[in-house]
């Protein structure tokens, strides 16, 4: 059974769909809505790009910090393996 919040979201979603379908009888008003939607979309894209770039930089830093300990461990075990093979 859907919760009250799910029903509220569905009714809000339905209302927003009908609101976006309605067109103003004045063409300039429609052009203005499109411009606002375009500007909003461009702003959203800019924010998303910035967030992705920050996350990418953060992950790159984590990887760079993680590599030296791995290399050290590999060198240690590589040395032990060579000693064992020669031993």
N, C-alpha and C positions, 0 to 999 in steps of 0.2 A: 504494500500500500504506500503510495507516495506521501512524503512528509509535507507539512504545511509550507516549509521553505521551498521545496521542489515545486509545489503548485504555484507559489508566489513567483518563483523564477520563471516558470513557464508562462504565467500570465504577463509578467513583465516583458519577457522575450516576445510574446505575441503582440504586445502593445508596441514594442519598439519596431517590429517588422511592419506593422501597419503604419506607424509614424514615418518610416523611411520610404514607404511606397507612395504616400500622399505627395502630390506635387502641387506647388503653388500656382495659382492662375497667372502670376506675374513671372515672366521668363527670367528677369533679373534676380528675383529671389531664388530661383532654382540654381542659377549660375553662382550665386553667393554661397548657397549650401554646398555645391560641388567644390568651390574654392576652399571653404572651411574644411570639408572632408579631406581634400587633397593636402591642405596644410597640416591637418591633424595626422594624416597618414605619414607625411614626410617627417613630422616631429617624432612620431612613434618609431619610424624606421631609424632615425638618428639615435634615439635612446637605445633601441635594441642593438644597433651597431656598437655603441659605446659600451654597453654591458657585455657583449660578446668579446670585444677587444680586451676589456679589463679581465674577464674570466680567462681568456687565452693567455694573457700576460702572466696572470697568477699561476696557471697550470704550468707554463713554461718555467717559471721560477721554481716551482715545486719539483719539476723533473730535473732541473739543473742541480738542485740541492740533493736529490736522491741518487744521482749517478755516482758521485765519488765513493760513498759507502759501499755501493754495489761493486764498483771496480776494485776496491780494497779487498773485499771478501773474495772476489774471483781470483785476484792475485794470490791471496793466502792459500786458497784451495788448489789453485793451479800449481803452486810451489809444493804443497803436500802431495799432490798427485804425481808430480815429477819425481819427488823423493821416493815415493812408494814404487813407481815404475823402475827406478834405478836401483832401489834397495835390495 
